Amino acid sequence: MEYGIETRCIHGAEGVTRDHSYGSMGTPIYQTATFSHPGMGRSTGYDYSRESNPTRSELEKIVTSLEGAYDTVACTSGMAALSICMELFEPGSHFVCTEDLYGGSVRMFATTAAKKGLSFSYVNTSDPAATEAEIKKHPNTKALYIETPSNPTMQVTDLRIMKKLADTYGLKLIVDNTFLSPYFQNPIALGADLVVHSGTKFLGGHNDTLAGFLCSANKELAEQIRYYYKTVGPALPPFDSFLLIRGIKTLSVRMECQQKNAFRLAEWLKGHPLVTKVLYVGLATHPGYEINKSQTRGAGSMISFYVDSPETAKRVLEKVKLISYAESLGGVESLITYPMLQTHGDVPPEVRERLGITDCFLRFSVGIENADDLIADLRQALEA
Ligand SMILES: Cc1ncc(COP(=O)(O)O)c(C=O)c1O
């Protein structure tokens, strides 16, 4: 019998977080670079921490279980996980990507990945016909790179349709699942080959640790990833692995609470006279509402919204007290971000304009504070 996801957040697939030597509830932190060998040509299963470490292995097993993956590598950041993902592709490979990806991913694609001979085009992947047309334009397309909901304009892409396109054209399907976390969405179950996470966000959950994950759907990909992982060296350190294990134990309660708050906040924002538009995939009026519902267990807690003027946007950022004006998302503390200058500052201005990342646009990561307190804080900031 497979455990429910709440149980797997705490115990992994098979109670893996229990230390059998002393019964310690906390996973031991194996703060070691290397491991002694019991004899010539023999190994305890661990040789050198760049390749593998018992604390990190526990974490990787938990994330593998949550994502329904074959294997997972834990990295020092989401970007480190993404850079390992890029190693899987030969020079000349082309990627068709969701048009409003996280800005750091766009920067990597335009710089380090481009230097390796990889190329990228961006399309509204919530439009399957446009996505297919873009694939056809580039005979060397090797993968679809999807964020759903996308960052920061919350477009929803139908992963089942992307899987069909991937099969038709022989492509890998890669999904950045950071925004919903494995608690709400499991792209591998819908056909994805690879899942990327910024573990810094919902998985870590406390805005205190950087981490990233690359999950693979099969043995062949897993072996290639393990090879590049030990070669490049983006391994998450033991103490940070421990913090991620601890964070994930409460993933289910945090995600439920954050989502509940997000519904309240989205409804409240919709009714405020200085807010001109609210983008939240949990609202039935969102164009991607039905598709998101059909492929997830929830809408998460990321809300973007437009205010009436750049002055109002500036006032909100400067006047919030409880909510912090800070980059990042997914933690217990509510954060508000100005994508134009922060997460998407490196995206070319004309692209930002086309996507609607304007000077009136704010992104809100709803935390687990009391919803009334969050509303009161936003009200005083909007109306200050
Ligand atoms: C959707 C998404 N993917 C990837 C990343 C990169 O993750 P990290 O900051 O852990 O490197 C981020 C960071 O904000 C993100 O929002």
Ligand as a Chemical Component Dictionary entry (heavy atoms), coordinates in Angstrom:
data_LIG
# 
_chem_comp.id                   LIG 
_chem_comp.type                 NON-POLYMER 
_chem_comp.pdbx_formal_charge   0 
_chem_comp.three_letter_code    LIG 
# 
loop_
_chem_comp_atom.comp_id 
_chem_comp_atom.atom_id 
_chem_comp_atom.alt_atom_id 
_chem_comp_atom.type_symbol 
_chem_comp_atom.charge 
_chem_comp_atom.model_Cartn_x 
_chem_comp_atom.model_Cartn_y 
_chem_comp_atom.model_Cartn_z 
_chem_comp_atom.pdbx_ordinal 
LIG C1 C1 C 0 9.920  29.052 -10.859 1  
LIG C2 C2 C 0 11.337 29.123 -10.407 2  
LIG N1 N1 N 0 12.212 28.232 -10.896 3  
LIG C3 C3 C 0 13.521 28.266 -10.529 4  
LIG C4 C4 C 0 14.001 29.226 -9.654  5  
LIG C5 C5 C 0 15.453 29.244 -9.277  6  
LIG O1 O1 O 0 15.609 28.731 -8.000  7  
LIG P1 P1 P 0 16.776 29.149 -6.971  8  
LIG O2 O2 O 0 16.529 30.570 -6.592  9  
LIG O3 O3 O 0 16.613 28.176 -5.862  10 
LIG O4 O4 O 0 18.060 28.984 -7.698  11 
LIG C6 C6 C 0 13.121 30.171 -9.132  12 
LIG C7 C7 C 0 13.616 31.207 -8.202  13 
LIG O5 O5 O 0 12.928 32.146 -7.882  14 
LIG C8 C8 C 0 11.758 30.119 -9.527  15 
LIG O6 O6 O 0 10.872 31.015 -9.064  16 
# 
loop_
_chem_comp_bond.comp_id 
_chem_comp_bond.atom_id_1 
_chem_comp_bond.atom_id_2 
_chem_comp_bond.value_order 
_chem_comp_bond.pdbx_ordinal 
LIG C1 C2 SING 1  
LIG C2 N1 SING 2  
LIG C2 C8 DOUB 3  
LIG N1 C3 DOUB 4  
LIG C3 C4 SING 5  
LIG C4 C5 SING 6  
LIG C4 C6 DOUB 7  
LIG C5 O1 SING 8  
LIG O1 P1 SING 9  
LIG P1 O2 DOUB 10 
LIG P1 O3 SING 11 
LIG P1 O4 SING 12 
LIG C6 C7 SING 13 
LIG C6 C8 SING 14 
LIG C7 O5 DOUB 15 
LIG C8 O6 SING 16 
# 
